[in-house]
Amino acid sequence: MPRFISDECIMCGACADTCPVGAISEGDGKFVVDPEQCIDCGACQDGCPVAAISEQ
């Protein structure tokens, strides 16, 4: 199941930097996960400093 980035996102980019498949990009006010590319590894969730990422 792909990860979801909540409105708690502070736009730091740590999640995008840790994603091994490049499934995360800047969205409108927060980063977003492309569910077609996400491999559900959890690296982004582990790398988020404000715990804004969870499983959908």
Biopython code that builds the backbone (N, CA, C, O; Angstrom):
import numpy as np
from Bio.PDB.StructureBuilder import StructureBuilder

atoms = [
    (1, "MET", "N", (0.843, -1.177, 0.000)),
    (1, "MET", "CA", (0.000, 0.000, 0.000)),
    (1, "MET", "C", (0.893, 1.248, 0.000)),
    (1, "MET", "O", (1.783, 1.362, 0.844)),
    (2, "PRO", "N", (0.675, 2.170, -0.918)),
    (2, "PRO", "CA", (1.520, 3.360, -0.984)),
    (2, "PRO", "C", (1.371, 4.242, 0.261)),
    (2, "PRO", "O", (0.362, 4.196, 0.965)),
    (3, "ARG", "N", (2.372, 5.014, 0.496)),
    (3, "ARG", "CA", (2.360, 5.935, 1.647)),
    (3, "ARG", "C", (1.582, 7.182, 1.291)),
    (3, "ARG", "O", (1.381, 7.488, 0.116)),
    (4, "PHE", "N", (1.143, 7.903, 2.313)),
    (4, "PHE", "CA", (0.384, 9.141, 2.173)),
    (4, "PHE", "C", (1.063, 10.217, 3.001)),
    (4, "PHE", "O", (1.458, 9.969, 4.140)),
    (5, "ILE", "N", (1.203, 11.406, 2.440)),
    (5, "ILE", "CA", (1.822, 12.521, 3.151)),
    (5, "ILE", "C", (0.716, 13.479, 3.573)),
    (5, "ILE", "O", (-0.035, 13.985, 2.739)),
    (6, "SER", "N", (0.625, 13.721, 4.876)),
    (6, "SER", "CA", (-0.449, 14.555, 5.426)),
    (6, "SER", "C", (-0.118, 16.047, 5.320)),
    (6, "SER", "O", (0.960, 16.433, 4.870)),
    (7, "ASP", "N", (-1.066, 16.858, 5.741)),
    (7, "ASP", "CA", (-0.879, 18.307, 5.748)),
    (7, "ASP", "C", (0.151, 18.761, 6.776)),
    (7, "ASP", "O", (0.492, 19.943, 6.822)),
    (8, "GLU", "N", (0.649, 17.849, 7.593)),
    (8, "GLU", "CA", (1.697, 18.173, 8.564)),
    (8, "GLU", "C", (3.052, 18.370, 7.874)),
    (8, "GLU", "O", (4.011, 18.814, 8.506)),
    (9, "CYS", "N", (3.130, 18.044, 6.592)),
    (9, "CYS", "CA", (4.361, 18.168, 5.805)),
    (9, "CYS", "C", (4.898, 19.599, 5.881)),
    (9, "CYS", "O", (4.158, 20.565, 5.695)),
    (10, "ILE", "N", (6.196, 19.714, 6.156)),
    (10, "ILE", "CA", (6.836, 21.034, 6.243)),
    (10, "ILE", "C", (7.674, 21.348, 5.001)),
    (10, "ILE", "O", (8.453, 22.301, 4.993)),
    (11, "MET", "N", (7.507, 20.539, 3.959)),
    (11, "MET", "CA", (8.185, 20.769, 2.674)),
    (11, "MET", "C", (9.714, 20.763, 2.793)),
    (11, "MET", "O", (10.392, 21.522, 2.100)),
    (12, "CYS", "N", (10.248, 19.923, 3.655)),
    (12, "CYS", "CA", (11.706, 19.888, 3.829)),
    (12, "CYS", "C", (12.399, 19.063, 2.748)),
    (12, "CYS", "O", (13.576, 19.283, 2.462)),
    (13, "GLY", "N", (11.674, 18.107, 2.141)),
    (13, "GLY", "CA", (12.250, 17.291, 1.083)),
    (13, "GLY", "C", (12.980, 16.051, 1.548)),
    (13, "GLY", "O", (13.529, 15.317, 0.726)),
    (14, "ALA", "N", (12.999, 15.797, 2.850)),
    (14, "ALA", "CA", (13.705, 14.616, 3.353)),
    (14, "ALA", "C", (13.118, 13.332, 2.779)),
    (14, "ALA", "O", (13.857, 12.392, 2.488)),
    (15, "CYS", "N", (11.821, 13.281, 2.615)),
    (15, "CYS", "CA", (11.174, 12.078, 2.083)),
    (15, "CYS", "C", (11.599, 11.823, 0.639)),
    (15, "CYS", "O", (11.907, 10.691, 0.268)),
    (16, "ALA", "N", (11.614, 12.863, -0.158)),
    (16, "ALA", "CA", (12.008, 12.721, -1.560)),
    (16, "ALA", "C", (13.465, 12.276, -1.667)),
    (16, "ALA", "O", (13.819, 11.493, -2.548)),
    (17, "ASP", "N", (14.298, 12.776, -0.773)),
    (17, "ASP", "CA", (15.711, 12.405, -0.785)),
    (17, "ASP", "C", (15.927, 10.940, -0.414)),
    (17, "ASP", "O", (16.884, 10.318, -0.875)),
    (18, "THR", "N", (15.046, 10.388, 0.416)),
    (18, "THR", "CA", (15.230, 9.006, 0.865)),
    (18, "THR", "C", (14.515, 7.980, -0.005)),
    (18, "THR", "O", (14.784, 6.784, 0.112)),
    (19, "CYS", "N", (13.619, 8.418, -0.866)),
    (19, "CYS", "CA", (12.855, 7.475, -1.699)),
    (19, "CYS", "C", (13.762, 6.838, -2.755)),
    (19, "CYS", "O", (14.326, 7.542, -3.593)),
    (20, "PRO", "N", (13.906, 5.506, -2.719)),
    (20, "PRO", "CA", (14.818, 4.847, -3.654)),
    (20, "PRO", "C", (14.314, 4.772, -5.096)),
    (20, "PRO", "O", (15.090, 4.488, -6.009)),
    (21, "VAL", "N", (13.021, 5.025, -5.307)),
    (21, "VAL", "CA", (12.477, 4.931, -6.666)),
    (21, "VAL", "C", (11.977, 6.267, -7.206)),
    (21, "VAL", "O", (11.391, 6.314, -8.288)),
    (22, "GLY", "N", (12.200, 7.342, -6.474)),
    (22, "GLY", "CA", (11.810, 8.666, -6.950)),
    (22, "GLY", "C", (10.303, 8.865, -7.054)),
    (22, "GLY", "O", (9.828, 9.559, -7.953)),
    (23, "ALA", "N", (9.551, 8.260, -6.138)),
    (23, "ALA", "CA", (8.090, 8.328, -6.190)),
    (23, "ALA", "C", (7.510, 9.564, -5.513)),
    (23, "ALA", "O", (6.293, 9.747, -5.504)),
    (24, "ILE", "N", (8.357, 10.409, -4.952)),
    (24, "ILE", "CA", (7.881, 11.572, -4.201)),
    (24, "ILE", "C", (8.318, 12.856, -4.888)),
    (24, "ILE", "O", (9.473, 13.010, -5.287)),
    (25, "SER", "N", (7.372, 13.770, -5.015)),
    (25, "SER", "CA", (7.665, 15.054, -5.652)),
    (25, "SER", "C", (6.918, 16.170, -4.936)),
    (25, "SER", "O", (6.008, 15.925, -4.143)),
    (26, "GLU", "N", (7.325, 17.409, -5.235)),
    (26, "GLU", "CA", (6.663, 18.563, -4.635)),
    (26, "GLU", "C", (5.258, 18.701, -5.187)),
    (26, "GLU", "O", (5.032, 18.625, -6.395)),
    (27, "GLY", "N", (4.317, 18.906, -4.275)),
    (27, "GLY", "CA", (2.940, 19.157, -4.659)),
    (27, "GLY", "C", (2.557, 20.572, -4.265)),
    (27, "GLY", "O", (3.421, 21.431, -4.090)),
    (28, "ASP", "N", (1.299, 20.805, -4.130)),
    (28, "ASP", "CA", (0.789, 22.120, -3.763)),
    (28, "ASP", "C", (0.743, 22.244, -2.242)),
    (28, "ASP", "O", (-0.251, 21.872, -1.619)),
    (29, "GLY", "N", (1.803, 22.761, -1.650)),
    (29, "GLY", "CA", (1.866, 22.953, -0.206)),
    (29, "GLY", "C", (2.393, 21.776, 0.584)),
    (29, "GLY", "O", (2.607, 21.890, 1.791)),
    (30, "LYS", "N", (2.608, 20.649, -0.070)),
    (30, "LYS", "CA", (3.203, 19.485, 0.572)),
    (30, "LYS", "C", (3.737, 18.557, -0.512)),
    (30, "LYS", "O", (3.381, 18.684, -1.683)),
    (31, "PHE", "N", (4.590, 17.629, -0.111)),
    (31, "PHE", "CA", (5.080, 16.637, -1.045)),
    (31, "PHE", "C", (4.001, 15.582, -1.251)),
    (31, "PHE", "O", (3.143, 15.385, -0.390)),
    (32, "VAL", "N", (4.049, 14.909, -2.389)),
    (32, "VAL", "CA", (3.063, 13.876, -2.701)),
    (32, "VAL", "C", (3.763, 12.606, -3.180)),
    (32, "VAL", "O", (4.849, 12.653, -3.759)),
    (33, "VAL", "N", (3.114, 11.477, -2.923)),
    (33, "VAL", "CA", (3.635, 10.170, -3.328)),
    (33, "VAL", "C", (2.869, 9.696, -4.550)),
    (33, "VAL", "O", (1.638, 9.706, -4.558)),
    (34, "ASP", "N", (3.590, 9.282, -5.578)),
    (34, "ASP", "CA", (2.974, 8.695, -6.760)),
    (34, "ASP", "C", (2.711, 7.221, -6.450)),
    (34, "ASP", "O", (3.652, 6.434, -6.358)),
    (35, "PRO", "N", (1.432, 6.838, -6.287)),
    (35, "PRO", "CA", (1.127, 5.458, -5.899)),
    (35, "PRO", "C", (1.539, 4.418, -6.941)),
    (35, "PRO", "O", (1.720, 3.246, -6.610)),
    (36, "GLU", "N", (1.687, 4.836, -8.180)),
    (36, "GLU", "CA", (2.106, 3.908, -9.235)),
    (36, "GLU", "C", (3.591, 3.554, -9.124)),
    (36, "GLU", "O", (4.010, 2.479, -9.552)),
    (37, "GLN", "N", (4.379, 4.458, -8.550)),
    (37, "GLN", "CA", (5.822, 4.233, -8.416)),
    (37, "GLN", "C", (6.215, 3.704, -7.045)),
    (37, "GLN", "O", (7.235, 3.028, -6.911)),
    (38, "CYS", "N", (5.417, 4.005, -6.024)),
    (38, "CYS", "CA", (5.749, 3.634, -4.635)),
    (38, "CYS", "C", (5.876, 2.114, -4.498)),
    (38, "CYS", "O", (5.007, 1.366, -4.947)),
    (39, "ILE", "N", (6.971, 1.670, -3.871)),
    (39, "ILE", "CA", (7.188, 0.242, -3.656)),
    (39, "ILE", "C", (6.927, -0.145, -2.193)),
    (39, "ILE", "O", (7.220, -1.269, -1.786)),
    (40, "ASP", "N", (6.382, 0.776, -1.414)),
    (40, "ASP", "CA", (5.985, 0.531, -0.025)),
    (40, "ASP", "C", (7.143, 0.055, 0.849)),
    (40, "ASP", "O", (6.988, -0.863, 1.654)),
    (41, "CYS", "N", (8.299, 0.685, 0.682)),
    (41, "CYS", "CA", (9.464, 0.284, 1.471)),
    (41, "CYS", "C", (9.522, 0.978, 2.836)),
    (41, "CYS", "O", (10.160, 0.475, 3.761)),
    (42, "GLY", "N", (8.855, 2.134, 2.963)),
    (42, "GLY", "CA", (8.835, 2.851, 4.239)),
    (42, "GLY", "C", (10.008, 3.781, 4.478)),
    (42, "GLY", "O", (10.093, 4.400, 5.538)),
    (43, "ALA", "N", (10.907, 3.894, 3.525)),
    (43, "ALA", "CA", (12.076, 4.760, 3.707)),
    (43, "ALA", "C", (11.661, 6.209, 3.934)),
    (43, "ALA", "O", (12.251, 6.899, 4.766)),
    (44, "CYS", "N", (10.662, 6.672, 3.211)),
    (44, "CYS", "CA", (10.202, 8.051, 3.360)),
    (44, "CYS", "C", (9.630, 8.294, 4.754)),
    (44, "CYS", "O", (9.872, 9.331, 5.371)),
    (45, "GLN", "N", (8.873, 7.324, 5.232)),
    (45, "GLN", "CA", (8.259, 7.447, 6.559)),
    (45, "GLN", "C", (9.336, 7.518, 7.634)),
    (45, "GLN", "O", (9.232, 8.313, 8.569)),
    (46, "ASP", "N", (10.358, 6.699, 7.508)),
    (46, "ASP", "CA", (11.469, 6.710, 8.467)),
    (46, "ASP", "C", (12.250, 8.009, 8.396)),
    (46, "ASP", "O", (12.784, 8.461, 9.409)),
    (47, "GLY", "N", (12.330, 8.624, 7.210)),
    (47, "GLY", "CA", (13.125, 9.827, 7.031)),
    (47, "GLY", "C", (12.408, 11.125, 7.332)),
    (47, "GLY", "O", (13.043, 12.179, 7.367)),
    (48, "CYS", "N", (11.105, 11.080, 7.550)),
    (48, "CYS", "CA", (10.334, 12.316, 7.791)),
    (48, "CYS", "C", (10.544, 12.815, 9.227)),
    (48, "CYS", "O", (10.267, 12.086, 10.179)),
    (49, "PRO", "N", (11.031, 14.048, 9.386)),
    (49, "PRO", "CA", (11.314, 14.567, 10.728)),
    (49, "PRO", "C", (10.067, 14.987, 11.509)),
    (49, "PRO", "O", (10.152, 15.225, 12.713)),
    (50, "VAL", "N", (8.928, 15.080, 10.856)),
    (50, "VAL", "CA", (7.705, 15.508, 11.564)),
    (50, "VAL", "C", (6.602, 14.445, 11.528)),
    (50, "VAL", "O", (5.449, 14.742, 11.840)),
    (51, "ALA", "N", (6.941, 13.235, 11.158)),
    (51, "ALA", "CA", (5.994, 12.103, 11.124)),
    (51, "ALA", "C", (4.735, 12.419, 10.317)),
    (51, "ALA", "O", (3.622, 12.109, 10.743)),
    (52, "ALA", "N", (4.919, 13.034, 9.159)),
    (52, "ALA", "CA", (3.790, 13.400, 8.314)),
    (52, "ALA", "C", (3.421, 12.313, 7.309)),
    (52, "ALA", "O", (2.505, 12.503, 6.508)),
    (53, "ILE", "N", (4.113, 11.182, 7.337)),
    (53, "ILE", "CA", (3.885, 10.127, 6.358)),
    (53, "ILE", "C", (3.355, 8.887, 7.046)),
    (53, "ILE", "O", (3.871, 8.463, 8.081)),
    (54, "SER", "N", (2.316, 8.309, 6.459)),
    (54, "SER", "CA", (1.732, 7.090, 7.011)),
    (54, "SER", "C", (1.241, 6.214, 5.870)),
    (54, "SER", "O", (1.229, 6.626, 4.710)),
    (55, "GLU", "N", (0.839, 5.003, 6.220)),
    (55, "GLU", "CA", (0.220, 4.121, 5.233)),
    (55, "GLU", "C", (-1.198, 4.600, 5.004)),
    (55, "GLU", "O", (-1.858, 5.063, 5.935)),
    (56, "GLN", "N", (-1.674, 4.493, 3.773)),
    (56, "GLN", "CA", (-3.038, 4.937, 3.472)),
    (56, "GLN", "C", (-4.046, 3.986, 4.026)),
    (56, "GLN", "O", (-5.248, 4.200, 3.869)),
]
sb = StructureBuilder()
sb.init_structure("model")
sb.init_model(0)
sb.init_chain("A")
sb.init_seg("    ")
for serial, (resi, resn, name, xyz) in enumerate(atoms, 1):
    if name == "N":
        sb.init_residue(resn, " ", resi, " ")
    sb.init_atom(name, np.array(xyz, "f"), 0.0, 1.0, " ", f" {name:<3s}", serial, name[0])
structure = sb.get_structure()
